[in-house]
Amino acid sequence: DKTAISNTESARFGVSADRVRVWAANYSCPDPAYVDALAEMAKERSGSHWWDEFRGSIASCMLDLAELEHHATALRHVQITHLPGLLQHEDYARAVFREAVPPLSPEALDLQVAFRMRRQKLLDRADPPACSFLLHEAALRMLFGGPAVVRRQLEHLLEQSERETVTLRVVPFSAGGFPSAGSSTMYACGPVRQLDTVQIDVPNGVTFLDSETHLTNYRAVLDRVEQRSLEPGPSRDFIHKVLQEL
């Protein structure tokens, strides 16, 4: 039914797990693991997740980001000038959002901070994704909110680095250049490779990429940046050094 297909593609209709399997059979999809992953996602009901509480109040791209993190089996980040949202202290996050143009109202500011803090509960889940954060030295030294706020933020960063599923590595200025140095990037690994997604920060929000070419290139980017980063132990020492200089 063409109308049903159109309504499904525009998200006016939901998709059941059974329908996913019927379509996969109709198209002779040869990858059962891919079909199983899609069917499992289709079992989830609309409105059943925490981010649905923010629907209509937060930009849809941020809701998509929360959903992407929810389904990811692993997350790889490269952060250039901001520390990653999943590791931000509340005071630091508030200072970052205060730089928005146009300025946010007090109510909108509180909403953005609340949403970011709620995203962080991902790390407290019984089965959190393995998270690798590559932090450029610039991100450690940007004084959002002033020295006192950044001091608390770096202490928080060190605390979070003690989680078994969190790996922090610093890319110092001395490492020189590296690919995609102009933007922060997150690579979300899906249950199967076809569901991997790249998220890039842009001035007006975020952009998502999922073509095989983009995925291949950004895996290479992350590997290159990681090669230029310090090991986790020296990275913690580096953060301590920056903290002492504040």
QUIVENJO-V548550 format. One record per residue. N is the residue number from 1. RES is the residue in one small letter. D_FIRST is the distance of its C-alpha to the first C-alpha in Angstrom with 2 decimals. Layout:
n=N res=RES d_first=D_FIRST
n=N res=RES d_first=D_FIRST
This chain:
n=1 res=d d_first=0.00
n=2 res=k d_first=3.81
n=3 res=t d_first=5.50
n=4 res=a d_first=5.35
n=5 res=i d_first=6.36
n=6 res=s d_first=8.77
n=7 res=n d_first=10.10
n=8 res=t d_first=10.75
n=9 res=e d_first=12.47
n=10 res=s d_first=14.51
n=11 res=a d_first=15.48
n=12 res=r d_first=14.62
n=13 res=f d_first=12.90
n=14 res=g d_first=14.87
n=15 res=v d_first=14.19
n=16 res=s d_first=15.94
n=17 res=a d_first=18.15
n=18 res=d d_first=16.50
n=19 res=r d_first=13.07
n=20 res=v d_first=15.18
n=21 res=r d_first=16.85
n=22 res=v d_first=13.87
n=23 res=w d_first=12.61
n=24 res=a d_first=16.30
n=25 res=a d_first=16.73
n=26 res=n d_first=13.90
n=27 res=y d_first=15.61
n=28 res=s d_first=19.01
n=29 res=c d_first=20.36
n=30 res=p d_first=24.10
n=31 res=d d_first=25.23
n=32 res=p d_first=25.18
n=33 res=a d_first=27.11
n=34 res=y d_first=24.53
n=35 res=v d_first=21.70
n=36 res=d d_first=24.08
n=37 res=a d_first=24.90
n=38 res=l d_first=21.34
n=39 res=a d_first=20.71
n=40 res=e d_first=24.01
n=41 res=m d_first=23.14
n=42 res=a d_first=19.87
n=43 res=k d_first=22.14
n=44 res=e d_first=23.87
n=45 res=r d_first=23.17
n=46 res=s d_first=23.06
n=47 res=g d_first=26.51
n=48 res=s d_first=28.28
n=49 res=h d_first=30.25
n=50 res=w d_first=33.42
n=51 res=w d_first=32.08
n=52 res=d d_first=29.77
n=53 res=e d_first=33.06
n=54 res=f d_first=33.54
n=55 res=r d_first=30.13
n=56 res=g d_first=30.92
n=57 res=s d_first=34.48
n=58 res=i d_first=34.16
n=59 res=a d_first=32.40
n=60 res=s d_first=28.89
n=61 res=c d_first=30.10
n=62 res=m d_first=32.73
n=63 res=l d_first=30.30
n=64 res=d d_first=28.36
n=65 res=l d_first=31.77
n=66 res=a d_first=32.54
n=67 res=e d_first=29.27
n=68 res=l d_first=29.96
n=69 res=e d_first=33.47
n=70 res=h d_first=32.28
n=71 res=h d_first=30.19
n=72 res=a d_first=32.77
n=73 res=t d_first=35.06
n=74 res=a d_first=37.59
n=75 res=l d_first=38.30
n=76 res=r d_first=40.50
n=77 res=h d_first=41.91
n=78 res=v d_first=44.13
n=79 res=q d_first=45.69
n=80 res=i d_first=47.96
n=81 res=t d_first=49.27
n=82 res=h d_first=47.68
n=83 res=l d_first=47.88
n=84 res=p d_first=44.51
n=85 res=g d_first=42.87
n=86 res=l d_first=42.71
n=87 res=l d_first=46.52
n=88 res=q d_first=47.60
n=89 res=h d_first=50.21
n=90 res=e d_first=49.39
n=91 res=d d_first=52.27
n=92 res=y d_first=51.21
n=93 res=a d_first=47.58
n=94 res=r d_first=48.90
n=95 res=a d_first=51.15
n=96 res=v d_first=48.31
n=97 res=f d_first=46.15
n=98 res=r d_first=49.24
n=99 res=e d_first=49.06
n=100 res=a d_first=45.72
n=101 res=v d_first=45.71
n=102 res=p d_first=45.51
n=103 res=p d_first=47.25
n=104 res=l d_first=45.31
n=105 res=s d_first=46.48
n=106 res=p d_first=48.15
n=107 res=e d_first=45.16
n=108 res=a d_first=42.65
n=109 res=l d_first=45.05
n=110 res=d d_first=45.25
n=111 res=l d_first=41.46
n=112 res=q d_first=41.10
n=113 res=v d_first=43.89
n=114 res=a d_first=42.50
n=115 res=f d_first=39.10
n=116 res=r d_first=40.90
n=117 res=m d_first=43.13
n=118 res=r d_first=40.22
n=119 res=r d_first=38.56
n=120 res=q d_first=41.78
n=121 res=k d_first=41.35
n=122 res=l d_first=39.11
n=123 res=l d_first=42.45
n=124 res=d d_first=43.61
n=125 res=r d_first=40.69
n=126 res=a d_first=41.63
n=127 res=d d_first=39.73
n=128 res=p d_first=39.97
n=129 res=p d_first=38.79
n=130 res=a d_first=41.66
n=131 res=c d_first=42.48
n=132 res=s d_first=44.51
n=133 res=f d_first=45.86
n=134 res=l d_first=47.67
n=135 res=l d_first=49.64
n=136 res=h d_first=51.52
n=137 res=e d_first=55.03
n=138 res=a d_first=54.11
n=139 res=a d_first=51.75
n=140 res=l d_first=54.66
n=141 res=r d_first=57.04
n=142 res=m d_first=55.00
n=143 res=l d_first=56.76
n=144 res=f d_first=53.94
n=145 res=g d_first=55.76
n=146 res=g d_first=59.13
n=147 res=p d_first=61.08
n=148 res=a d_first=61.03
n=149 res=v d_first=57.24
n=150 res=v d_first=56.81
n=151 res=r d_first=59.41
n=152 res=r d_first=57.46
n=153 res=q d_first=54.28
n=154 res=l d_first=55.92
n=155 res=e d_first=57.37
n=156 res=h d_first=53.92
n=157 res=l d_first=52.60
n=158 res=l d_first=55.30
n=159 res=e d_first=54.51
n=160 res=q d_first=50.81
n=161 res=s d_first=51.82
n=162 res=e d_first=53.34
n=163 res=r d_first=49.98
n=164 res=e d_first=49.29
n=165 res=t d_first=45.78
n=166 res=v d_first=46.94
n=167 res=t d_first=48.61
n=168 res=l d_first=50.28
n=169 res=r d_first=51.66
n=170 res=v d_first=53.41
n=171 res=v d_first=53.38
n=172 res=p d_first=56.80
n=173 res=f d_first=57.77
n=174 res=s d_first=60.00
n=175 res=a d_first=57.01
n=176 res=g d_first=56.55
n=177 res=g d_first=53.35
n=178 res=f d_first=49.97
n=179 res=p d_first=46.50
n=180 res=s d_first=44.26
n=181 res=a d_first=47.27
n=182 res=g d_first=45.97
n=183 res=s d_first=43.12
n=184 res=s d_first=42.39
n=185 res=t d_first=39.62
n=186 res=m d_first=37.85
n=187 res=y d_first=36.20
n=188 res=a d_first=34.03
n=189 res=c d_first=33.63
n=190 res=g d_first=30.45
n=191 res=p d_first=30.29
n=192 res=v d_first=29.53
n=193 res=r d_first=30.51
n=194 res=q d_first=26.98
n=195 res=l d_first=26.77
n=196 res=d d_first=30.10
n=197 res=t d_first=30.24
n=198 res=v d_first=33.07
n=199 res=q d_first=33.95
n=200 res=i d_first=36.46
n=201 res=d d_first=38.41
n=202 res=v d_first=38.40
n=203 res=p d_first=40.39
n=204 res=n d_first=37.54
n=205 res=g d_first=35.95
n=206 res=v d_first=34.33
n=207 res=t d_first=32.15
n=208 res=f d_first=29.98
n=209 res=l d_first=29.78
n=210 res=d d_first=27.94
n=211 res=s d_first=28.06
n=212 res=e d_first=30.12
n=213 res=t d_first=32.80
n=214 res=h d_first=33.29
n=215 res=l d_first=33.43
n=216 res=t d_first=35.97
n=217 res=n d_first=38.08
n=218 res=y d_first=38.22
n=219 res=r d_first=39.17
n=220 res=a d_first=42.02
n=221 res=v d_first=42.92
n=222 res=l d_first=43.20
n=223 res=d d_first=45.25
n=224 res=r d_first=47.59
n=225 res=v d_first=48.13
n=226 res=e d_first=48.78
n=227 res=q d_first=51.41
n=228 res=r d_first=53.22
n=229 res=s d_first=53.16
n=230 res=l d_first=55.84
n=231 res=e d_first=55.51
n=232 res=p d_first=54.66
n=233 res=g d_first=58.34
n=234 res=p d_first=59.72
n=235 res=s d_first=56.77
n=236 res=r d_first=57.87
n=237 res=d d_first=61.41
n=238 res=f d_first=60.23
n=239 res=i d_first=58.52
n=240 res=h d_first=61.73
n=241 res=k d_first=63.68
n=242 res=v d_first=61.55
n=243 res=l d_first=61.86
n=244 res=q d_first=65.65
n=245 res=e d_first=65.81
n=246 res=l d_first=64.24
